[in-house]
Amino acid sequence: MKDSITAKQLFDQLLHQITVYETQEAKEIVFWLLEHELNLRKIDILTDKPINTAKKTDWATIIDRLNKHEPIQYILGETTFYGRRFLVDKPVLIPRPETEELVALVCEWEQTAENKPEAKMVLDIGTGSGCIAVSLAKELNDARVTAYDISEEALVVARKNAMLNMADVSFERVDILRYLNKSIVPEQAFDVIVSNPPYVTRQEAAQMRQNVLEFEPHLALFVADTEPLVFYEAIARFASKALKDGGLLAVEINENLGSETATVFMEAGFTDVAVVQDIHRKNRFVRASISKKTKNHEGF
């Protein structure tokens, strides 16, 4: 590649070499690449700004990785979530736009809830990259955030993201499916419990894109076809004891199992249980509350 080239020429060269994405998606990827590598904005490309490619970016390797379906976020090692930069690596899922809506749901509750506490205790179950926990630590006033994950590798990434965004989050290695066996579930410890647990069934894998199936961690994605709600059942049992009266429980869900997921929380004694749609009008979240009068401590 020449040492002197215009932004539009470089854009066209890279776009031509990406063969596994539809044209519009490939264009967005190239815009992202050029911004990350050369600090070029879309307007620089559209106006064909002269650039100097003295920086020795290994475009051939990047294009090869893209054409093998590796997500651009893993190639660059970062993404943006809720207006902040987050590091991502293969031990963690790439944060999705829908999950930003989950953060927004919690923030809306914090702004409108009656008798809300001045200092809020927040728990994120299955934190992954830490995108939810870090975002809530930054967005909620006087929040003390704890985050659980089973994967130590994921927690390493999450801790880096907390440092990167100067967020005060306490991270703990916890397997929520086995936590109840310890018989030390904290009584009414949290004002907010939030989670984006694994919810994709194995039979749904055939409908997923190759860049997700081959590169993102299956531990954070999939549940058995015979137990599609196993994480929600565990979260419901845990949260029925650990959530404070009037607190908020909010979880991201499988769009095909909205009513079934809501039933899990109703049967665990939660009130005000509602399935909430995302911006695309898909059943994407369940939100709920609880009170002492309705708590069911069976099994504790």
PAZAPA-4460 file (N, C-alpha, C; in steps of 0.05 Angstrom, whole numbers, plus 32768, in hexadecimal, padded with zeros to 4 digits):
% residues 300
    n_x    n_y    n_z   ca_x   ca_y   ca_z    c_x    c_y    c_z   seq   type   mol
   8011   7FE8   8000   8000   8000   8000   8012   8019   8000     1      M     A
   800B   802D   7FF0   801B   8045   7FEE   801D   8054   8008     2      K     A
   8034   8063   800B   8038   8073   8023   8025   808B   8022     3      D     A
   801E   8095   800A   800D   80AC   8008   7FF3   80A3   7FFA     4      S     A
   7FDD   80A8   8006   7FC3   809F   7FFB   7FAD   80B0   8007     5      I     A
   7F97   80B2   7FFA   7F80   80C1   8005   7F6F   80AF   8016     6      T     A
   7F5F   80BB   8027   7F4E   80AC   8039   7F3A   809B   8029     7      A     A
   7F2F   80A7   8014   7F1B   8098   8003   7F28   8081   7FF5     8      K     A
   7F41   8085   7FEB   7F4F   806F   7FDD   7F54   8057   7FF0     9      Q     A
   7F5D   805E   8008   7F62   8049   801C   7F48   803B   8024    10      L     A
   7F33   804B   8028   7F19   803F   802E   7F10   802C   8019    11      F     A
   7F12   8034   8000   7F09   8022   7FE9   7F1A   8009   7FE8    12      D     A
   7F34   800C   7FEC   7F46   7FF4   7FEB   7F3E   7FE0   8001    13      Q     A
   7F3A   7FE9   8019   7F33   7FD7   802E   7F17   7FCB   802A    14      L     A
   7F04   7FDB   8022   7EE9   7FD2   801D   7EE9   7FBB   8008    15      L     A
   7EF9   7FBF   7FF3   7EFA   7FAB   7FDE   7F04   7F90   7FE7    16      H     A
   7F15   7F91   7FFC   7F21   7F78   8006   7F11   7F69   801A    17      Q     A
   7EFC   7F76   8025   7EEA   7F68   8038   7ED5   7F59   8029    18      I     A
   7ED4   7F3F   802B   7EC3   7F2F   801A   7EAD   7F20   8028    19      T     A
   7EAC   7F21   8043   7E99   7F10   8052   7E82   7F20   805D    20      V     A
   7E81   7F39   8058   7E6B   7F4A   8063   7E5C   7F58   804C    21      Y     A
   7E43   7F5D   8051   7E33   7F6D   803E   7E40   7F89   803C    22      E     A
   7E3B   7F96   8026   7E4A   7FAF   8020   7E47   7FC4   8036    23      T     A
   7E2E   7FC9   8040   7E2A   7FDE   8054   7E38   7FD7   806E    24      Q     A
   7E37   7FBE   8076   7E45   7FB6   808F   7E63   7FB9   808B    25      E     A
   7E6D   7FB1   8073   7E8A   7FB3   806E   7E93   7FD0   806F    26      A     A
   7E82   7FE2   8064   7E89   7FFF   8065   7E8B   8008   8082    27      K     A
   7E79   8001   8093   7E7A   8009   80AF   7E93   7FFE   80BC    28      E     A
   7E9B   7FE6   80B6   7EB3   7FDA   80C1   7ECB   7FEA   80B8    29      I     A
   7ECD   7FF2   809F   7EE4   8001   8095   7EE4   801D   80A1    30      V     A
   7ECD   802A   80A4   7ECC   8044   80B2   7ED8   8041   80CE    31      F     A
   7ED0   802C   80DC   7ED9   8027   80F7   7EF7   8022   80F8    32      W     A
   7F01   8012   80E5   7F1E   800C   80E3   7F2E   8025   80DF    33      L     A
   7F26   8036   80CD   7F35   804E   80C6   7F34   8063   80DD    34      L     A
   7F1E   8063   80EB   7F1D   8075   8102   7F30   806B   8118    35      E     A
   7F2F   8051   811D   7F40   8046   8132   7F5E   8048   812B    36      H     A
   7F65   8041   8113   7F81   803F   810B   7F8E   805A   8104    37      E     A
   7F7E   806B   80F6   7F89   8084   80EB   7F7B   809D   80F4    38      L     A
   7F68   8099   8107   7F58   80B0   8111   7F4A   80BF   80FB    39      N     A
   7F40   80B0   80E7   7F32   80BC   80D1   7F14   80BB   80D6    40      L     A
   7F06   80D1   80D2   7EEA   80D2   80D5   7EDC   80CD   80BA    41      R     A
   7EC3   80C8   80BB   7EB4   80C3   80A2   7EB7   80DB   808F    42      K     A
   7EB6   80F3   809A   7EB8   810B   8089   7ED3   810C   807B    43      I     A
   7EE8   8102   8088   7F03   8101   807C   7F03   80EF   8063    44      D     A
   7EF4   80D9   8065   7EF3   80C6   804F   7EE2   80D1   8039    45      I     A
   7ECB   80DD   8040   7EB9   80E8   802C   7EC5   80FF   801C    46      L     A
   7ED6   810F   802A   7EE3   8125   801D   7EFE   811E   8011    47      T     A
   7F05   8104   8013   7F1D   80FA   8006   7F36   8108   8011    48      D     A
   7F38   8109   802B   7F4E   8117   8038   7F69   8108   8032    49      K     A
   7F7D   8117   802B   7F98   810A   8028   7FA2   8101   8043    50      P     A
   7FAD   80E9   8043   7FB8   80DE   805C   7FD4   80D3   8057    51      I     A
   7FE2   80CF   806C   7FFC   80C2   806B   7FFB   80A8   807B    52      N     A
   8001   8093   806D   7FFF   8079   807A   801A   8070   8085    53      T     A
   8028   8083   8091   8042   807C   809C   803F   8068   80B3    54      A     A
   8028   806A   80C1   8022   8056   80D6   801F   803B   80C8    55      K     A
   802F   8028   80D1   802F   800E   80C4   801A   7FFB   80CF    56      K     A
   8002   8000   80C7   7FEC   7FEE   80CE   7FED   7FD6   80BC    57      T     A
   7FEA   7FBE   80C8   7FEA   7FA5   80B9   7FCE   7FA0   80AE    58      D     A
   7FC7   7FAE   8099   7FAC   7FAC   808E   7FA7   7F8F   8084    59      W     A
   7FBB   7F82   8079   7FB7   7F67   806E   7FAE   7F54   8083    60      A     A
   7FBA   7F55   809B   7FB2   7F44   80B1   7F96   7F4A   80BB    61      T     A
   7F91   7F64   80BD   7F76   7F6C   80C6   7F61   7F62   80B2    62      I     A
   7F65   7F66   8098   7F51   7F5D   8084   7F4E   7F3F   8085    63      I     A
   7F65   7F31   8088   7F64   7F13   8089   7F53   7F0A   80A1    64      D     A
   7F56   7F17   80B8   7F47   7F10   80D0   7F29   7F16   80CB    65      R     A
   7F23   7F2D   80BF   7F08   7F33   80B9   7EFB   7F1F   80A6    66      L     A
   7F0A   7F17   8092   7EFF   7F04   807F   7EFD   7EE7   808A    67      N     A
   7F08   7EE3   80A2   7F04   7ECA   80B0   7EED   7ECD   80C5    68      K     A
   7EDE   7EE3   80C2   7EC7   7EE8   80D3   7ECD   7EF1   80EF    69      H     A
   7EE6   7EF7   80F5   7EEC   7F01   8110   7EE0   7F1D   8114    70      E     A
   7ED1   7F21   812A   7EC4   7F3B   812E   7ED9   7F52   812F    71      P     A
   7ED1   7F69   8123   7EE3   7F80   8123   7EEA   7F89   813F    72      I     A
   7ED7   7F85   8152   7EDD   7F8E   816E   7EF4   7F7E   817A    73      Q     A
   7EF6   7F64   8174   7F0C   7F55   817E   7F26   7F5C   8170    74      Y     A
   7F24   7F62   8157   7F3C   7F6A   8148   7F48   7F84   8153    75      I     A
   7F36   7F97   8159   7F3F   7FB1   8164   7F44   7FB0   8182    76      L     A
   7F37   7F9C   818F   7F3B   7F99   81AB   7F29   7FAB   81BC    77      G     A
   7F15   7FB7   81AF   7F04   7FCA   81BE   7EEA   7FCE   81AF    78      E     A
   7ED7   7FDA   81BE   7EBE   7FE2   81B2   7EB3   7FFA   81C3    79      T     A
   7E9C   8004   81BB   7E8F   8019   81C9   7E75   800F   81D5    80      T     A
   7E70   8016   81EE   7E57   800F   81FB   7E4E   8025   820D    81      F     A
   7E36   802E   8209   7E2A   8043   8219   7E3C   805C   8219    82      Y     A
   7E48   8062   8202   7E58   8079   81FF   7E74   8077   820A    83      G     A
   7E7C   805F   8213   7E97   805C   821E   7EA6   8046   8210    84      R     A
   7EC0   8048   8212   7ED2   8034   8205   7ED5   801C   8218    85      R     A
   7ED3   8004   820C   7ED6   7FEB   821B   7EE9   7FD9   820C    86      F     A
   7EFC   7FCD   821B   7F0D   7FB9   820F   7EFE   7F9E   820D    87      L     A
   7F02   7F90   81F7   7EF6   7F76   81F3   7F0A   7F62   81E9    88      V     A
   7F08   7F4A   81F3   7F19   7F34   81EB   7F07   7F1B   81EA    89      D     A
   7F12   7F05   81DF   7F02   7EEE   81DB   7EF6   7EE1   81F4    90      K     A
   7F00   7EE6   820C   7EF1   7EDB   8223   7ED7   7EE9   8229    91      P     A
   7ED1   7EFF   821B   7EB8   7F0E   8222   7EA7   7F13   8208    92      V     A
   7E8D   7F14   820C   7E7C   7F1B   81F6   7E80   7F38   81EE    93      L     A
   7E7C   7F3D   81D4   7E7C   7F59   81CB   7E62   7F66   81D3    94      I     A
   7E63   7F7C   81E2   7E4A   7F89   81EB   7E38   7F90   81D3    95      P     A
   7E1E   7F8C   81D7   7E0A   7F91   81C2   7DFA   7FAB   81C8    96      R     A
   7DF0   7FB7   81B3   7DDF   7FCF   81B7   7DC7   7FCA   81C8    97      P     A
   7DBC   7FB2   81C7   7DA4   7FAC   81D7   7DAB   7FAE   81F5    98      E     A
   7DC3   7FA6   81FC   7DCB   7FA7   8218   7DCE   7FC3   8222    99      T     A
   7DD4   7FD6   8210   7DD3   7FF2   8217   7DB7   7FFA   8221   100      E     A
   7DA3   7FEE   8215   7D87   7FF3   821D   7D82   7FE9   8239   101      E     A
   7D8F   7FD3   8240   7D8C   7FC8   825B   7D98   7FDC   8270   102      L     A
   7DAF   7FE7   8269   7DBB   7FFC   827A   7DA8   8014   827C   103      V     A
   7D9C   801C   8266   7D8A   8033   8265   7D71   802D   8276   104      A     A
   7D68   8014   8276   7D50   800D   8286   7D56   8011   82A4   105      L     A
   7D6E   8009   82AC   7D75   800C   82C8   7D78   802A   82CF   106      V     A
   7D84   8039   82BD   7D88   8056   82C2   7D6D   8064   82C4   107      C     A
   7D5A   805B   82B4   7D3F   8067   82B5   7D32   8061   82CF   108      E     A
   7D35   8049   82D9   7D2A   8042   82F3   7D36   8053   8309   109      W     A
   7D50   8057   8307   7D5E   8067   831C   7D54   8084   831C   110      E     A
   7D4C   808E   8305   7D42   80AA   8304   7D25   80AD   830C   111      Q     A
   7D16   8097   830A   7CF9   809A   830F   7CEE   808B   8327   112      T     A
   7CFE   8079   8332   7CF4   8068   8348   7CEE   8079   8361   113      A     A
   7CD8   8071   836E   7CD1   807E   8387   7CE1   8073   839E   114      E     A
   7CE8   8084   83B1   7CF7   807B   83C9   7D11   806D   83C2   115      N     A
   7D1E   8077   83AD   7D37   806A   83A5   7D4D   8071   83B9   116      K     A
   7D5F   805F   83BF   7D74   8064   83D2   7D88   8078   83C7   117      P     A
   7D94   8086   83DA   7DA9   8099   83D1   7DC2   808B   83C7   118      E     A
   7DCA   8075   83D4   7DE0   8065   83CB   7DD5   804A   83C2   119      A     A
   7DD9   8044   83A9   7DCD   802C   839D   7DE1   8016   839C   120      K     A
   7DD9   7FFE   83A5   7DE9   7FE6   83A3   7DE0   7FD7   838A   121      M     A
   7DF2   7FD2   8378   7DEC   7FC7   835D   7DFC   7FAE   8359   122      V     A
   7DEF   7F99   834E   7DFD   7F80   8348   7DF8   7F79   832A   123      L     A
   7E0E   7F73   831C   7E0D   7F6A   8301   7E16   7F4D   8300   124      D     A
   7E04   7F3B   82F8   7E09   7F1E   82F8   7E12   7F16   82DC   125      I     A
   7E2A   7F0A   82D9   7E34   7F02   82BF   7E3F   7F1A   82B0   126      G     A
   7E52   7F28   82BC   7E59   7F43   82B2   7E69   7F43   8298   127      T     A
   7E77   7F2D   8291   7E86   7F2C   8278   7E9A   7F42   8277   128      G     A
   7E98   7F53   8263   7EAB   7F6A   825F   7EA8   7F7F   8274   129      S     A
   7E93   7F7D   8284   7E8E   7F91   8299   7E7E   7FA9   828E   130      G     A
   7E74   7FA7   8276   7E67   7FBF   8269   7E4F   7FC8   8279   131      C     A
   7E3F   7FB6   8283   7E27   7FBF   8292   7E30   7FCA   82AD   132      I     A
   7E41   7FBC   82BC   7E49   7FC5   82D6   7E57   7FE0   82D5   133      A     A
   7E6A   7FE3   82C2   7E79   7FFC   82C0   7E66   8013   82B8   134      V     A
   7E55   800E   82A5   7E42   8023   829C   7E30   802C   82B3   135      S     A
   7E26   8019   82C3   7E15   8020   82D9   7E24   802F   82EF   136      L     A
   7E3D   8027   82F3   7E4E   8035   8307   7E52   8052   82FF   137      A     A
   7E53   8057   82E5   7E58   8072   82DC   7E3E   8082   82D9   138      K     A
   7E28   8074   82D4   7E0F   8082   82CE   7DFE   8087   82E6   139      E     A
   7DFE   8075   82FA   7DED   8077   8311   7DFB   8088   8327   140      L     A
   7DEB   8099   8333   7DF6   80AA   8348   7DFB   8099   8361   141      N     A
   7E13   809B   836C   7E1A   808E   8386   7E15   8070   8386   142      D     A
   7E1B   8063   8370   7E17   8046   836E   7E30   8037   8376   143      A     A
   7E2C   8021   8385   7E41   800F   838C   7E3B   7FF5   837D   144      R     A
   7E4C   7FEF   836A   7E47   7FD9   8356   7E59   7FC1   835C   145      V     A
   7E4C   7FAA   835C   7E5A   7F90   835E   7E53   7F81   8344   146      T     A
   7E67   7F71   833B   7E62   7F62   8322   7E6D   7F46   8326   147      A     A
   7E5C   7F32   831E   7E64   7F16   831F   7E69   7F0B   8303   148      Y     A
   7E7C   7EF8   8301   7E7F   7EE8   82E9   7E8D   7ECE   82F1   149      D     A
   7E87   7EB9   82E2   7E93   7E9F   82E7   7EAF   7E9E   82DB   150      I     A
   7EB4   7EAE   82C7   7ECD   7EAC   82B8   7EE2   7EC0   82C3   151      S     A
   7EF9   7EB5   82CC   7F0E   7EC7   82D6   7F1A   7ED7   82BF   152      E     A
   7F1B   7ECB   82A6   7F25   7ED9   828F   7F13   7EF1   8289   153      E     A
   7EF9   7EED   828B   7EE7   7F04   8286   7EEB   7F19   829B   154      A     A
   7EEF   7F11   82B4   7EF2   7F25   82CA   7F0C   7F35   82C6   155      L     A
   7F20   7F29   82BA   7F39   7F39   82B4   7F32   7F50   82A1   156      V     A
   7F22   7F4A   828C   7F1A   7F5E   8279   7F08   7F73   8286   157      V     A
   7EF6   7F6A   8297   7EE3   7F7C   82A4   7EF2   7F8F   82B7   158      A     A
   7F06   7F85   82C5   7F15   7F97   82D7   7F24   7FAC   82C7   159      R     A
   7F2F   7FA4   82B0   7F3D   7FB8   829F   7F2A   7FCD   8296   160      K     A
   7F11   7FC5   828F   7EFD   7FD9   8286   7EF5   7FEC   829C   161      N     A
   7EF3   7FE1   82B5   7EED   7FF3   82CB   7F03   8008   82CF   162      A     A
   7F1C   7FFF   82CC   7F33   8011   82CF   7F33   8025   82B8   163      M     A
   7F2E   801C   82A0   7F2E   802D   8288   7F1A   8043   828B   164      L     A
   7F02   803D   8296   7EED   8050   8298   7EEB   805D   82B4   165      N     A
   7EFF   8058   82C5   7F00   8063   82E0   7EE6   805E   82EF   166      M     A
   7EDD   8045   82EE   7EC4   803D   82FC   7ECB   802B   8314   167      A     A
   7EBD   8030   8329   7EC1   8021   8342   7EAE   8009   8342   168      D     A
   7EB8   7FF2   833B   7EA8   7FDA   833A   7EB8   7FC4   8349   169      V     A
   7EA9   7FB4   835A   7EB5   7F9E   8367   7EAE   7F84   8358   170      S     A
   7EC3   7F76   834E   7EBF   7F5E   833E   7EC4   7F45   834F   171      F     A
   7EB3   7F31   834B   7EB6   7F18   835A   7EB1   7F00   8347   172      E     A
   7EC0   7EEB   834A   7EBC   7ED3   833B   7EA6   7EC3   8348   173      R     A
   7E8F   7EC1   833B   7E78   7EB4   8347   7E6A   7EA4   8330   174      V     A
   7E63   7E8B   8335   7E52   7E7C   8324   7E36   7E7D   832F   175      D     A
   7E24   7E8C   8322   7E0A   7E91   832D   7DFA   7E77   832E   176      I     A
   7E00   7E63   831D   7DF2   7E4A   831D   7DF9   7E39   8336   177      L     A
   7E10   7E3F   8343   7E18   7E30   835A   7E18   7E41   8374   178      R     A
   7E13   7E5A   8371   7E15   7E6D   8387   7E03   7E65   839E   179      Y     A
   7DEA   7E5C   8397   7DD6   7E56   83AB   7DDF   7E3F   83BD   180      L     A
   7DF0   7E2D   83B2   7DF9   7E17   83C2   7E0A   7E1F   83DA   181      N     A
   7E14   7E38   83D9   7E25   7E41   83EE   7E14   7E4B   8406   182      K     A
   7DFA   7E4F   8402   7DE8   7E58   8417   7DF1   7E72   8424   183      S     A
   7DFD   7E84   8414   7E05   7E9E   841F   7DFA   7EB4   840D   184      I     A
   7DE3   7EB0   8402   7DD7   7EC5   83F2   7DD2   7EDE   8403   185      V     A
   7DDD   7EF5   83FC   7DDA   7F0D   840C   7DBD   7F16   840E   186      P     A
   7DB3   7F1B   8426   7D97   7F22   842A   7D93   7F40   8424   187      E     A
   7D82   7F45   8411   7D7A   7F61   8409   7D93   7F73   8407   188      Q     A
   7DA6   7F6B   83F6   7DBF   7F79   83F4   7DBF   7F8E   83DE   189      A     A
   7DAE   7F8A   83CA   7DB1   7F9A   83B1   7D97   7FA9   83AB   190      F     A
   7D9A   7FC2   83A1   7D84   7FD2   8397   7D7E   7FCB   837A   191      D     A
   7D92   7FC2   836C   7D8F   7FBB   8350   7D9F   7FA1   834B   192      V     A
   7D92   7F8E   833E   7DA0   7F77   8333   7D9B   7F76   8315   193      I     A
   7DB0   7F75   8306   7DAD   7F75   82E9   7DBE   7F5F   82DD   194      V     A
   7DB5   7F54   82C6   7DC4   7F3E   82BB   7DBE   7F3B   829D   195      S     A
   7DD2   7F34   828E   7DCF   7F2B   8272   7DDC   7F0F   8271   196      N     A
   7DCD   7EFB   827A   7DD9   7EE0   827C   7DD8   7ED1   8261   197      P     A
   7DE5   7EBA   825F   7DE2   7EAA   8247   7DC5   7EA2   8243   198      P     A
   7DBB   7EA5   822A   7D9F   7E9E   8225   7D9A   7E93   8209   199      Y     A
   7DAE   7E8F   81F9   7DAB   7E84   81DE   7DAB   7E66   81E0   200      V     A
   7D96   7E59   81D6   7D96   7E3C   81D7   7DA7   7E30   81C0   201      T     A
   7DB0   7E18   81C4   7DC1   7E0B   81B1   7DB4   7E09   8195   202      R     A
   7D9A   7E04   8196   7D8C   7E01   817C   7D8A   7E1B   816D   203      Q     A
   7D8E   7E32   817B   7D8E   7E4C   816D   7DA9   7E53   8161   204      E     A
   7DBD   7E43   8167   7DD8   7E48   815D   7DD9   7E49   813E   205      A     A
   7DC8   7E38   8132   7DC8   7E37   8114   7DC0   7E51   8107   206      A     A
   7DB2   7E62   8116   7DA9   7E7C   810B   7DBD   7E92   8110   207      Q     A
   7DD3   7E8C   811F   7DE6   7EA1   8126   7DFC   7EA4   8112   208      M     A
   7E07   7EBC   8111   7E1C   7EC2   80FE   7E36   7EB5   8106   209      R     A
   7E46   7EB0   80F1   7E60   7EA2   80F5   7E73   7EB1   8107   210      Q     A
   7E73   7ECB   8105   7E85   7EDB   8116   7E7E   7ED9   8133   211      N     A
   7E65   7ED3   813A   7E5E   7ECF   8156   7E64   7EB2   815E   212      V     A
   7E5C   7E9F   814E   7E60   7E83   8156   7E7D   7E7B   8159   213      L     A
   7E8E   7E85   8147   7EAA   7E7C   8147   7EBC   7E8C   8159   214      E     A
   7EB4   7EA3   8162   7EC6   7EB4   8171   7EBD   7EBC   818D   215      F     A
   7EA3   7EBF   8191   7E9A   7EC9   81AB   7E96   7EB1   81BF   216      E     A
   7E9B   7EB5   81D9   7E9B   7E9F   81EC   7E80   7E91   81F0   217      P     A
   7E80   7E77   81EA   7E67   7E68   81EC   7E5D   7E67   8209   218      H     A
   7E70   7E68   821C   7E68   7E68   8239   7E55   7E7F   823F   219      L     A
   7E59   7E96   8232   7E48   7EAD   8237   7E30   7EAF   8225   220      A     A
   7E2E   7E9D   8212   7E18   7E9E   81FE   7E02   7E8A   8203   221      L     A
   7E0A   7E70   8206   7DF7   7E5A   8202   7DEE   7E4D   821C   222      F     A
   7DD5   7E43   821A   7DC9   7E32   822E   7DBF   7E19   8220   223      V     A
   7DBB   7E04   822F   7DB1   7DEB   8224   7D94   7DEF   821B   224      A     A
   7D8D   7DE1   8205   7D72   7DE2   81FB   7D5E   7DD9   8210   225      D     A
   7D66   7DC7   8221   7D54   7DBC   8236   7D52   7DCE   824E   226      T     A
   7D64   7DE2   8251   7D63   7DF4   8268   7D67   7E11   825F   227      E     A
   7D56   7E1B   824E   7D5A   7E36   8243   7D59   7E4D   8257   228      P     A
   7D4C   7E47   826E   7D49   7E5C   8282   7D59   7E57   829C   229      L     A
   7D6D   7E46   829A   7D7B   7E3E   82B2   7D88   7E56   82C1   230      V     A
   7D92   7E69   82B2   7D9F   7E80   82BF   7D8A   7E92   82CC   231      F     A
   7D73   7E95   82BF   7D5E   7EA6   82CA   7D53   7E9A   82E4   232      Y     A
   7D51   7E7F   82E4   7D47   7E72   82FC   7D5A   7E76   8313   233      E     A
   7D75   7E75   830D   7D88   7E79   8322   7D88   7E96   832B   234      A     A
   7D86   7EA9   8318   7D86   7EC5   831F   7D6D   7ECC   8330   235      I     A
   7D56   7EC0   8329   7D3D   7EC5   8337   7D40   7EBB   8354   236      A     A
   7D4B   7EA3   8358   7D4E   7E99   8373   7D61   7EAB   8384   237      R     A
   7D77   7EB2   8377   7D8A   7EC4   8385   7D7E   7EDF   838B   238      F     A
   7D72   7EEB   8376   7D68   7F07   8379   7D50   7F09   838C   239      A     A
   7D41   7EF3   838E   7D29   7EF4   83A0   7D32   7EF8   83BD   240      S     A
   7D4A   7EF2   83C3   7D55   7EF7   83DE   7D67   7F0F   83DF   241      K     A
   7D77   7F14   83C9   7D8C   7F28   83CA   7D82   7F44   83C2   242      A     A
   7D6B   7F46   83B5   7D61   7F60   83AC   7D51   7F6E   83C2   243      L     A
   7D56   7F87   83C6   7D48   7F96   83DB   7D2B   7F9B   83D2   244      K     A
   7D1A   7F9F   83E6   7CFE   7FA6   83E0   7CFC   7FBF   83CE   245      D     A
   7CED   7FBC   83B9   7CE9   7FD3   83A7   7D00   7FD6   8393   246      G     A
   7D14   7FC5   8395   7D2B   7FC7   8383   7D24   7FBD   8367   247      G     A
   7D37   7FBF   8355   7D32   7FB8   8339   7D42   7FA0   8332   248      L     A
   7D35   7F8D   8325   7D43   7F77   8317   7D3E   7F7B   82F9   249      L     A
   7D53   7F7B   82E9   7D51   7F7F   82CC   7D64   7F6C   82BE   250      A     A
   7D59   7F5C   82AC   7D6A   7F48   829E   7D64   7F49   8280   251      V     A
   7D79   7F44   8270   7D75   7F41   8253   7D6D   7F24   824E   252      E     A
   7D5C   7F1F   823A   7D50   7F05   8236   7D51   7EFC   8219   253      I     A
   7D4B   7EE3   8215   7D46   7ED7   81FB   7D2B   7EE1   81F1   254      N     A
   7D2B   7EEE   81DA   7D12   7EFA   81D0   7CFC   7EE6   81CC   255      E     A
   7D03   7ECD   81C9   7CEE   7EB8   81C5   7CE3   7EAD   81DE   256      N     A
   7CED   7EB6   81F5   7CE5   7EAA   820F   7CDD   7EC0   8223   257      L     A
   7CD0   7ED5   8219   7CC9   7EEB   822A   7CB6   7EE3   8240   258      G     A
   7C9F   7ED8   8239   7C8B   7ED1   824D   7C95   7EBB   8260   259      S     A
   7CA5   7EA8   8255   7CAF   7E93   8266   7CC3   7E9E   827A   260      E     A
   7CD3   7EB1   8272   7CE7   7EBD   8284   7CD8   7ECD   829A   261      T     A
   7CC5   7EDC   8292   7CB5   7EEC   82A5   7CA8   7ED9   82BA   262      A     A
   7C9E   7EC2   82B1   7C92   7EAF   82C3   7CA6   7EA5   82D8   263      T     A
   7CBF   7EA1   82D1   7CD3   7E99   82E4   7CD5   7EAC   82FB   264      V     A
   7CD4   7EC6   82F5   7CD6   7EDA   830B   7CBC   7EDD   831B   265      F     A
   7CA6   7EDA   830D   7C8D   7EDB   831C   7C8A   7EC4   832F   266      M     A
   7C93   7EAC   8327   7C92   7E95   8338   7CA5   7E96   834F   267      E     A
   7CBA   7EA7   834C   7CCD   7EAB   8362   7CC5   7EC1   8375   268      A     A
   7CAD   7ECC   8371   7CA2   7EE0   8383   7CA6   7EFD   837B   269      G     A
   7CAF   7F02   8363   7CB3   7F1D   835A   7C98   7F2A   8352   270      F     A
   7C97   7F44   8355   7C7F   7F54   834D   7C87   7F67   8337   271      T     A
   7C72   7F73   832C   7C76   7F87   8316   7C88   7F7B   8300   272      D     A
   7C84   7F62   82FA   7C94   7F55   82E6   7C8B   7F5D   82CA   273      V     A
   7C9D   7F66   82B9   7C95   7F6F   829F   7CAA   7F68   828A   274      A     A
   7CA1   7F5F   8273   7CB2   7F5B   825C   7CB4   7F76   824D   275      V     A
   7CCD   7F7E   8248   7CD2   7F98   823B   7CDE   7F94   8220   276      V     A
   7CD4   7FA2   820C   7CDE   7F9F   81F1   7CF6   7FB2   81EC   277      Q     A
   7D07   7FAA   81DA   7D1E   7FBB   81D2   7D15   7FCE   81BC   278      D     A
   7D28   7FDD   81B1   7D22   7FF1   819D   7D17   7FE5   8184   279      I     A
   7D1D   7FCB   817F   7D13   7FBD   8168   7CF8   7FAF   816D   280      H     A
   7CEC   7FB4   8184   7CD3   7FA9   818D   7CD4   7F8A   8190   281      R     A
   7CEB   7F82   8199   7CEE   7F65   81A0   7CEE   7F63   81BF   282      K     A
   7CE3   7F4D   81C9   7CE3   7F48   81E6   7D00   7F44   81EE   283      N     A
   7D0B   7F57   81FD   7D28   7F57   8202   7D30   7F57   821F   284      R     A
   7D1E   7F61   8231   7D24   7F63   824D   7D0D   7F5B   825E   285      F     A
   7D13   7F53   8277   7CFF   7F50   828C   7D07   7F61   82A3   286      V     A
   7CF5   7F71   82AD   7CFA   7F81   82C5   7CE6   7F79   82DA   287      R     A
   7CEE   7F7B   82F3   7CDD   7F72   8309   7CE6   7F7F   8323   288      A     A
   7CD4   7F7D   8337   7CDA   7F86   8352   7CD2   7F70   8366   289      S     A
   7CD4   7F76   837F   7CCD   7F62   8393   7CC8   7F71   83AE   290      I     A
   7CB8   7F64   83BF   7CB3   7F6F   83DA   7CB4   7F58   83EE   291      S     A
   7CB8   7F5F   8407   7CB9   7F4A   841C   7CA0   7F39   841C   292      K     A
   7C89   7F46   8417   7C70   7F38   8419   7C6E   7F22   8403   293      K     A
   7C7C   7F26   83ED   7C79   7F13   83D7   7C91   7F00   83D4   294      T     A
   7CA6   7F04   83E5   7CBE   7EF4   83E2   7CB8   7ED6   83E8   295      K     A
   7CC3   7EC6   83D8   7CC1   7EA9   83DC   7CDD   7E9E   83E2   296      N     A
   7CE2   7E96   83FB   7CFD   7E8D   8402   7CFF   7E6E   8401   297      H     A
   7CED   7E62   83F3   7CEF   7E45   83F1   7D09   7E3D   83E4   298      E     A
   7D17   7E2B   83F1   7D30   7E21   83E6   7D48   7E2D   83F3   299      G     A
   7D44   7E41   8405   7D5A   7E4D   8414   7D5C   7E42   8430   300      F     A
***
